[in-house]
Amino acid sequence: MPAVHDVAVSDATQLAPGVFLLGFHAPALVDVTRPGQFVMAIPPGGERCATALGIYEAQGERASILFFVCGPRTRELAELRVGDRFAVSAPLGNGFTFGSESDVAIVAGGVGIASVLLPAQALVRMGKRVRLFYGARTAQLLVEKDRFGASHLYSLAEFKGVRKGAPFEAEYLRGRYGAIPYLREFHDLFETDAEEPSEEAIGAVG
């Protein structure tokens, strides 16, 4: 059942230019959060400035939100310091429902990474094989990638259909690359030595 939680900032970290991770003390929220749910964050400016953000972490007595600064609402959240108080209306949304698939690929772009950690952790606890394919405009904006294990960075020039000398940033902003590299057939992502074929699933956020 959603409720308004008055919370105190426990930690605030700038992960990259314009990208912030804001942790806060919220044991009551942690107890009822499901992977994939979100909050309406209400900065000190008031309820009319509330903004929807995915719940990034929820463990013990601490929850967190990860966000890009893209306007006055998120800018006010980014300026909060340890001990400052704000409110969240949460948890909101239905969260993710997991099936019987044993192999799961999660595709995330940019700020979509904020909705990925809790589902990935839940899937791993269920014994599933989980792989993340994560794209961003620059390598610097691939924040928190190490949380998901070994990571590899590739130049767009290495992928099929990208011409040499292309204006990468301009074409990215026009949606030319969609923040997701060319990956051949998705079936190839799930090669296995098992005698029986495994069930597969792909989730996308961002």
N, C-alpha and C positions, 0 to 999 in steps of 0.2 A: 504494500500500500504506500503510495508516494506521500511524503511529508516534507515540511520545510525544516531543514537542519541549520542551526546557527553554528558555524565552524570557525576554528582558528587555524591560520596558516602555520604549518610545521616546518616547511622547507620550500624554497623558491629558487629555481635554477634556470638560467638562460642556456639552452642547449645549442642554439645557433642564432644568427641574426633574425630577430622577430619570432623566435620559437621558444616557448616557455613551458616548464614543468612545474606545476603548483601542487604541493602536497598539503593535506590538511587532516586534522584530528577529527574522525567521524566514525567511532566504533558502531553506533547504531545503524549507520548507512552500510558499512562493510558487511554487517550480519545479513542484510537482505538483498544485496546486489547480485544480479545475475550477469554473466558475460554478455556484452553487447548492449547493456543499458546505458542511459545517459542522464545528465543533470541539467537543470536550468540554473545556471550560476547567476547569482544576484549580487553584484558588487555593491560597495557602499553607496553608489549613486542611486540605488533604489530598484524596485521591481520592474519599472518600465525599461530598465537597462539590462534585463535578464537576457542571457544568451545560452543556447543549447550546446553542450559539449559532452563528448563521450567520456565515460569513466575509464581511466587508463589503468590504474592500480586499485586494488581493494584487498588489503591483507592486514590482519591484526586490528589495530585501531586507526590505521591510516588509509586514506583514499587519495587519489590524485587525478588531475586533469592535465592533458597535454594539448597545447593549442598554438596556432599562429596568431599574431597580432594583426588584425585586419580592419580595425575600426575603434571607435571610442570605448565600446564595451570591453573588448578584449584588452585594450590598452590599459584600462583601469585595473583589470585583474593582474596584468603583468607588473603593475607598479606596487602590488601588495608585498609586504615584507613579513618575516616571521613574527607571529604574535598578532598580526592584523586579523580582523574578523570579517567574514562575509557570510552569505546564506546560499544554500543550494536547495532547490526543490527536486527531490529524488527518492528512489530510483524511478526513472521514466522509461517507457518503451517495453517491448515484450522480451527483449534479449534474444539470444540465438538458441535454436533447437538443434541438437546434434543427432545424427542418424547412426546407422550401423557401418558406415564407411570406415575402412581401416587406413586409407591414404587420403590425406587432406592437403590441398594447396590453398594458401591464402594469398590473394593478390591485393596489395595496398598501394595507394599513391598519395604522396604528400601527407596532409593532416589525417588521412585515413588510418595511419599507423596508430592513432590514439584509440581506435576501437578494436585493435588486434590482440593486445597482450593477454587480456583475461580469457578470450576464447581459445587462444593458443595454449595457455597453461591448462585450461580445463580439458582440452583434447589430449594433451600429453598425459595427464593424470588418468585418462580413460584408456591409455595404452595405444593410442593412434599415432601414426607417423604424420608429422606436420612439417610442411615446408612453406617458407614465406618468400614471395616475389614482390619486391618493394622498389618503387621508382620515385624519383624526385627530380626537380629541375637541375639541381647541382648535387655533387657528392656531399657538400657541407650540410645540405638539408635532409640527408638520410639519417635523421636523428634516431638514437636508441637502437640502431641496427644490431649492435653487439649483444643486446638483451636476448636475441633470438638465435645465438650460436654463430658459427662461422659465416662470414659475409664476404661477398666478392663484388667489386665495382668494375663495370665495363663501360667503355666509351661507346656512344651511340654509333660511331663510325664503324664499329665491329659488327653491326647488325645488318641483315639483308634489307635492301631497299633504301638505305640512307646514303646519299651521294657524297663523295669526297668534297670537302670545303663547304658543306651546307651550313647555313646560319642556324646552328642548333637552338640557341635560346629563342630566337624569333619564331622558328617553326614549332617549338615546344609550346609557346604561349598561344599559338593558333590551333593547338590540339593535334599537330601533325604526328606526334609520337604517342600521345595518350598516356605518357609516364610509364608505359609497360613495354619492355623490350620484346622483340620477335623471338618466340620460343618454339618454333616448329609445331608439331602436333602435340597437344596437351597430353595425349596418351603416353608420349615418350617420357613424361615427367614421372610416371609411375612404374617404371620397369622394376621387376622383382624376380628373385630366384625361386619364389614359392611355387609349388606345383599347381595350386588352385589360384585362379585370378582373384585379386583383391577388389573390393568395392572402392570407388574413388569419388571425391567431392572437391569442388572448387568454390571458395568464397571470395567475394570481391568487396572492397571498401575504398572510399576516397574518390 
